[in-house]
Amino acid sequence: EAMRSALADSFSRMWRQMEERGRLNAAFSHDLRTPLTVLKGHAGMLLSGLPRGELTEEEVLEEVRVMSQHIDRLEGYVEAMAQLRRLEDVRRGPTSSRMLLSDLADTAEILRNGRDLVWTVHGEGVWNVDGEIVVQVCENLLTNAFRHSRSQVEVSVSAEGGALCVVVSDDGR
């Protein structure tokens, strides 16, 4: 009976992981479609307009710039997919909240570029997290927030009941 129960639990856990992987793959597919559609549109415009001399040099450069931005987005998605395996191999351990928050504050200071930064922290001490992954995810959130903010970014960190919650928000669109 104990073996049957353990097998059932293992099967349930594996099933949930497969479902989560399917949702993640669907999210990545969705995220890849937009830049690919934009790239196809701009490539089509260049392919039809260049041979007929309908595009100015400035228009061509603008098209290439937009295409380059979307290629960068695609590279980011590919990198995220490559790191997915790493995220599945989380190595939790006691992590000093002060050291982790200090690393994040240093990164935020470099990225803020004159914008205001507001920190709120609840539950400092020792956290049972994979510090590397937390820093990587937070750095990505901070980079995005500072890129799109108008004047202020807010970071709220709370550790309660065995969970770490980080919220990064900005005043941009």
N, C-alpha and C positions, 0 to 999 in steps of 0.2 A: 504494500500500500504506500509506503514511504517513497519507493522508487517511482511508482506511478505518479504520485503527487509531484515529485521533483521533475519528472519528464514533462508533466503538464505545465508546470511553471516555466520550465526552460523553453518549451514550445511557444507558450504565450509571449514570453519575452522576445523570442526570435521573431514571432509574427509582428509584434509591435515595432521592432526595429526595421523589418521589411516594409511595413506601412509607412514609417517615418522616412525611410530612404526613398520610397516612391513619391511622397509629398515633396521631399527636397529636390528630387530630380524634376518634378513638374515645375517647381519654383524656378530652378535654373533654366529649364527650357523656356519658360515664360520670359525670364530676364534676358535670354539670348535673342529672342525673336525681334525685339524692338531695334537694337543696334544693327542686326542683320538686315532688317527691312530698310532702315535708313541707308545703310551702305549700298544695298542694291539700287535704291532710288538715285542716290548720288552718282553711282557708277554708271547707271543707265543714262543719266543726264550728260555726263562727260562723254560717254561713248557715242551719243547721238549728236551732241553739240560741237565737239572738237573737230571731227572731220569736215564739217560744213562751215567751220570758222565762225560759229554763232556766239562763242563765249570769249569774253575779254580775259586777259591774263589775271586780273583781279578776281573775276568770277571763278576761274579755274582754281586759283589759290584758296579761295574761300571754300570751294567744294572739297578740296584735298584736306583743308584744316578740319572741317566737320567730319570727314571720313576718318581722319587720324584720331579724333576724340572718341569716336565710336569703336575704333580698333583698340584703343586703350581700355575702354569699358569691357570689351570682350576678353582682353588679356586679364583684366581683374577677375572676371567670372571664372576663367580657366584656372587661375591661381587659387581662387576660393575652392573650386572643385578638387584641385590637387591637394589642398590642405584638409579636405574633408576627412580623409583617413586619419590624419593627425588629431583632428578634433574628436574622433571616435576613441582615440587612445589617450583619454584624459588621465593625467597623473596628479591626483589630488594630494595635497599634503599641507601641513601647517605653514601658513604664509603670513608674515607680518603685514598688517594693514598699513602701518606707517611706511614701510619700504615700498609696497606696491603703490600707495597713493603718492609717494614722493616721486616715483618713476613717472606716473601719469601727469603729475604737476609739471615736471621738467619738460615732458613732451608738449603739454598744453601751452607752456610758456613760449616754446619755440614756434608753435603753430598759430598763436593768437593774433599776431600781426596788428597790435593796437586795439583789438576788440576787448571788451570787458569779459571777464571770466568769473562766474559765481559758483563756488563749491558749497555743497551741503553734504555732510558725512554723519551717519548715525551707525553706531555699533562697531567702533574701532576695537582692535585687539589682534587676535590671531584667527585667521580665516582658513578653513579647510578647502582650498581651491587649487587649481593648476594656475599659478601666477603668470606663467608665460602666455597661456591662452587668454586670461583676463586682460593682460596688458595689450596683447595683439588686437583683441576685439575692441577694447576701449580706444586704442590709438586710431583704429579705422573709424569709429564713431566720431572722435574728436576731429579728425581730418575732414570728414564730411561736414560736420557742424560748422567749423571755421570757414570752410570753402563757401558755404551757403548762407552764413549769417550776415546780417547787416551791421550789427554793433555789439551783440552780446551772445555768449554761450553759457548755458547753465549745466552743471554736472551734479547729479544727486546720487550718492552712494549710500546704501543701507544694507546692513547685515543683521538679519533677524531670523530666528527659528531655523538655523542651518542653511539659509539661502542668502546669496549675495545678489543684490539688485543694483544695476547701474543704469541711470537714465541720463542721456545727453540730449539737450534740446537747444534750439537756436531761434533767433527772431527773424530768420529769412523765410522765403516762400516754402 
